[in-house]
C-alpha cells in the first residue's frame, strides 16, 4: 500500500469517527440509558412512545393479505440462519486456533435492543428481533469471511465489486506479484492474534 493510500485510509477513519460523534450528539437528545445491557427510557418518554404504538387490530387491517402470506417464506429463513450461525461458531474455533486468526466477536454484530421501544407493537418487535438477528448474522459472516480472505488471499479483484468488506483496503493490488510471498508473510504477522 502506498503512503498516499495509507494517508487516505487514515483520513477516512478520522471522518468515520467524526460522523459517529455527530450521530452520538444527535442521539443524546433522546433520553435513554443502558443499564446491565438493557435500554432504559425516562418514563415520560416511554409513555409518549406507547401512545404512538399502532394497535394490533389496526396493524392487521392495514397489511395487505398477500404480504401476510409471505411470513412463512421470510421466517423460514431462520432455519438456514441458525445453521449458518452454528457453522460460523465451529469455523471460528477451528480456523482461528489453527491459523492464529483473530475473528470478529458475534456480540458486536448481533444486537437485540429494538424491542425496548414503546411505539412498536408485539408483531413489529418480533419483526425487529428477526431483522436484528438476520442482518447482524450476515454482517458477522462477512466479517469472518473478510478476515479469512485477508489471511489466505489478500489480493484485490481486477473487476470492481459492489461491496468491499472492511479488510479489503489492506489487500495487495491485482497482478502485483512483486515480492508477494514476503508481503503476505509480513501481513499475516501484523494481523495475527495477539
C-alpha positions in Angstrom: 0.0 0.0 0.0 1.4 3.4 -0.9 1.9 6.1 1.7 -0.8 8.2 -0.1 -3.4 5.4 0.2 -2.4 4.8 3.8 -2.9 8.5 4.5 -6.3 8.5 2.7 -7.4 5.4 4.8 -6.5 7.3 7.9 -8.5 10.3 6.7 -11.5 8.0 6.1 -11.2 6.6 9.6 -11.0 10.1 11.1 -14.1 11.1 9.2 -15.9 8.0 10.4 -15.0 8.8 14.0 -16.3 12.4 13.5 -19.5 11.0 12.0 -20.0 8.7 15.0 -19.5 11.7 17.3 -22.1 13.7 15.4 -24.6 10.9 15.5 -24.0 10.4 19.2 -24.7 14.1 19.8 -28.0 13.8 17.9 -28.9 10.6 19.8 -28.3 12.3 23.2 -31.4 14.3 22.6 -33.4 11.1 23.2 -33.5 10.3 26.9 -32.3 6.8 27.5 -29.5 4.9 29.2 -28.1 1.4 29.0 -28.0 -0.4 32.3 -26.8 -4.0 32.5 -27.3 -4.4 28.8 -30.9 -3.2 28.8 -32.1 0.1 27.4 -34.0 2.2 30.0 -36.1 5.2 28.9 -37.3 8.0 31.0 -40.8 7.1 32.0 -42.4 10.2 30.3 -40.7 9.3 27.0 -41.8 5.7 27.2 -45.4 6.8 27.9 -45.3 9.1 24.8 -43.9 6.2 22.8 -46.7 3.9 23.9 -49.3 6.4 22.8 -47.8 6.3 19.3 -48.0 2.5 19.1 -50.3 1.1 16.4 -52.7 -1.4 17.9 -52.7 -4.9 16.6 -56.2 -4.7 15.1 -55.3 -1.6 13.1 -52.0 -3.1 12.1 -53.5 -6.2 10.7 -56.3 -4.3 8.9 -53.7 -2.2 7.1 -51.4 -5.0 5.9 -52.4 -6.5 2.5 -53.3 -10.2 2.9 -50.7 -11.1 0.2 -48.0 -9.7 2.4 -49.1 -11.7 5.4 -48.8 -14.8 3.2 -45.1 -14.2 2.8 -44.4 -14.7 6.6 -43.5 -18.4 6.2 -41.0 -17.6 3.5 -39.5 -14.8 5.5 -39.4 -16.6 8.8 -38.4 -19.8 7.2 -35.0 -18.2 6.6 -34.4 -18.7 10.3 -33.5 -22.3 9.7 -30.5 -21.7 7.4 -29.6 -18.7 9.5 -29.3 -20.8 12.7 -27.3 -23.4 10.8 -25.0 -20.6 9.4 -24.6 -19.2 13.0 -23.6 -22.6 14.3 -21.3 -23.2 11.4 -19.6 -19.8 11.9 -19.0 -20.7 15.6 -17.4 -24.0 14.7 -15.4 -22.4 11.9 -14.1 -19.6 14.2 -12.9 -22.1 16.8 -11.1 -24.4 14.5 -9.7 -22.0 11.9 -8.9 -19.3 14.4 -6.8 -21.7 16.5 -5.1 -23.5 13.7 -4.1 -20.3 11.7 -3.9 -17.9 14.7 -6.6 -15.6 13.2 -8.4 -13.1 15.4 -12.0 -13.1 14.2 -14.9 -10.7 14.9 -17.0 -11.1 18.0 -20.6 -12.2 17.4 -21.9 -9.8 20.1 -20.6 -6.8 18.2 -22.8 -7.7 15.2 -25.9 -9.3 16.6 -27.6 -6.8 18.8 -31.1 -7.0 20.2 -32.4 -3.7 21.6 -35.3 -2.5 19.4 -37.8 -4.5 21.5 -37.4 -1.8 24.2 -39.1 0.8 22.0 -42.5 1.6 23.3 -44.0 2.7 20.0 -43.7 -0.8 18.5 -46.5 -3.4 18.9 -45.6 -7.1 19.5 -45.6 -8.0 15.8 -43.3 -5.1 15.0 -41.0 -6.1 17.9 -40.8 -9.7 16.6 -40.0 -8.4 13.2 -37.3 -6.2 14.6 -35.8 -9.1 16.5 -35.8 -11.2 13.3 -34.1 -8.3 11.3 -31.5 -7.7 14.1 -30.6 -11.3 14.2 -30.6 -12.0 10.4 -28.8 -8.8 9.3 -26.4 -8.9 12.2 -25.6 -12.5 11.3 -25.0 -11.6 7.7 -22.6 -8.8 8.7 -20.9 -11.1 11.2 -20.4 -13.7 8.4 -18.9 -11.0 6.1 -16.5 -10.0 8.9 -15.4 -13.6 9.3 -15.1 -14.3 5.6 -13.3 -11.0 5.1 -10.8 -11.8 7.8 -10.3 -15.2 6.3 -9.7 -13.6 2.9 -7.2 -11.2 4.5 -5.2 -14.2 5.6 -5.4 -16.5 2.6 -5.8 -14.3 -0.4 -5.4 -10.6 0.2 -5.4 -9.6 -3.4 -7.8 -7.1 -4.9 -10.0 -8.1 -7.8 -9.4 -6.7 -11.3 -13.1 -6.2 -11.7 -14.8 -3.9 -9.3 -17.2 -5.4 -6.8 -20.4 -3.8 -5.4 -19.3 -4.2 -1.8 -15.9 -4.4 -0.2 -15.5 -5.6 3.4 -13.5 -3.6 5.9 -10.3 -5.6 5.4 -10.1 -5.2 1.6 -8.2 -1.9 1.9 -5.2 -3.9 3.1 -5.3 -6.1 0.1 -2.5 -6.1 -2.5 -3.1 -4.6 -5.9 -4.2 -7.0 -8.6 -1.4 -8.5 -10.7 1.3 -7.0 -8.4 3.3 -10.2 -7.8 6.5 -8.4 -6.8 7.6 -10.0 -3.5 4.1 -11.3 -2.9 5.2 -14.1 -0.6 7.2 -11.8 1.6 4.4 -9.2 1.8 1.9 -12.0 2.6 4.1 -13.3 5.4 4.5 -9.8 6.8 0.7 -9.1 6.6 0.0 -12.3 8.4 2.4 -11.5 11.2 0.9 -7.9 11.5 -2.6 -9.2 11.7 -2.0 -12.3 13.8 -4.0 -12.8 17.0 -2.0 -11.3 19.9 
